[in-house]
Amino acid sequence: MRLHQTPAFLRCVRKLTPPERDAVARALRRFARDPSDPALRLHKLTGALAGCWAFSAAYDLRVAEIKNARRIEREITPSAA
């Protein structure tokens, strides 16, 4: 699977610490190989982001997938404590 990363996503990645960037890179590679991999903890979002999906990059770091009419965007968000 080929993943499209938006400029906004790449800016978010650049703001992360090196270990966090590595975790995101590993999670994206794993997602590209097998989106249903249990280690990713893929789940649907609710509320304002209903219809979107997110998966774990690290214990406290999530990658959210937002589908617009024209493209799929990904953003990095800290998990809710």
N, C-alpha and C positions, 0 to 999 in steps of 0.2 A: 504494500500500500504506500502510495506517495502522499506525504503530508505537506500542506501549504502553510507556511508560517508568515503571518502578516508583519509589516514593519513595527506595529505596536507591540506584538508579541516579542519580537527580537529586542526591542528597547527594554521590555520587562526583564528579559533574560540577562541582559547586560548589567542590570542593577543588582542582580543576585550575587551572593558570595560564590567563590569557586566551587565549594562542595555542593551548593544548591544548584549551580549550573550543571555540574556533573550528574546530579540526581535527575534533573529535567531531561538531559540528553539521554540518559539510560531509559527513563520512562517513555520518551518519545520513540526510541528504537523498539522497545518492547511493544508499545501500542501499534507501531507499524507492522511488526511481525504477527501479532495476535491480539486484536482489541479485546478479546474476551479473557485474556490472561488474568487469573484471580489475584495476582499480586498487584495489579493496577487498581483494584477496587472501583471499577467503573460503575457509575451510578447516575440516574436521572436527577436533575435539579428541580426544585419546586419554587413556588413564589414568583418573584419577578423574572427569574430565569427558567421558568417552566418550559419544557420542551428541549432544553439544553442538556448536555452530558458533561461530566467531569471525571477525572481519574487522578489517582495519587501519584505524585512524583517523589514525595518524602512524607514523613510523619505529619508535618505541619505545612505542606506545600501541595497545592492542587493545580491541575491544568484543566481549565474549563473550555468547552467547545461551544461556540455560539454560532448558530446557523442563521444567516441572513438570507434574503431572497437570492442574492447573487453569489455569496461565498460563505465559507466556513472560517470563522476566526477562532483563535485560541488565545486565552489569557491566563496568566499565572496569578493565583490568589492564595493568601495564607488561609489555612483552614480555621473554622470557627472554634474557639476554645471552649 
